[in-house]
Amino acid sequence: AQRVTQPEKLLSVFKGAPVELKCNYSYSGSPELFWYVQYSRQRLQLLLRHISRESIKGFTADLNKGETSFHLKKPFAQEEDSAMYYCALTKGGSEKLVFGKGTKLTVNP
Amino acid sequence: EAGVAQSPRYKIIEKRQSVAFWCNPISGHATLYWYQQILGQGPKLLIQFQNNGVVDDSQLPKDRFSAERLKGVDSTLKIQPAKLEDSAVYLCASSFNRVNGYTFGSGTRLTVV
């Protein structure tokens, strides 16, 4: 069965510092990986997906199949990046999203 | 476009009572999902509909949970009878296709006392 692991429950950085939110997955096939974000008092929303290779709000994530990882990175964190971040995957051909437990990012001034 | 609408936003009930949640997906989205998010955990899929048919309900506790999407648009999720461990946020989401991802509603926060 597929599983998503986010090893850090909490992550705190200072404004302007680099940030990396870790995500590892277990799935034997070819998954599609996503990052979702939930800002305070807002609904869960898609941040980025690996297939589009895009950068959203300065965040990027690279799928590393060898290490089964999909870490989220940003070179210079901003206070407005403070939020809950969830890594998720779907297995090829399915729409069912499997989520990790999430990492709460706090960016301090 | 209008987002995914859910109601109520909050609900407090006693154990063994019943409760129902409602979801109105984005117009044109054929796929609708109900997720359960317990405090400190990521969302867990309860049931997935494609139009008015069930695609996946493997993690739905069918002895107490039920869901329907009769006309392929709105959906209701019911719990009867509720247990303390059902306290969670119940999220509804809809999607047009896999590529574009899901759109989530604001959720219903259920507290069972």
Contacts between the chains, C-beta under 8 A, distances in Angstrom:
chain1	res1	chain2	res2	distance
A	4	B	42	7.5
A	9	B	40	8.0
A	32	B	98	7.3
A	34	B	101	6.5
A	43	B	3	7.5
A	43	B	104	5.0
A	43	B	105	6.5
A	43	B	106	5.0
A	43	B	107	7.1
A	44	B	43	7.3
A	44	B	91	6.9
A	44	B	104	4.3
A	45	B	103	7.9
A	45	B	104	6.8
A	46	B	101	4.3
A	46	B	102	6.9
A	49	B	101	6.4
A	51	B	99	7.5
A	86	B	42	5.4
A	86	B	43	7.6
A	88	B	42	7.5
A	90	B	98	6.7
A	95	B	31	6.0
A	95	B	48	6.9
A	95	B	55	7.9
A	95	B	95	6.4
A	95	B	98	5.2
A	96	B	45	5.6
A	96	B	48	6.2
A	96	B	56	5.8
A	97	B	33	7.9
A	97	B	43	7.7
A	97	B	45	6.9
A	97	B	102	6.7
A	98	B	45	7.7
A	99	B	42	3.2
A	99	B	43	5.0
A	99	B	44	7.3
A	100	B	42	5.3
A	101	B	40	7.0
A	101	B	41	5.3
A	101	B	42	4.9
A	102	B	41	7.7
A	102	B	42	5.4
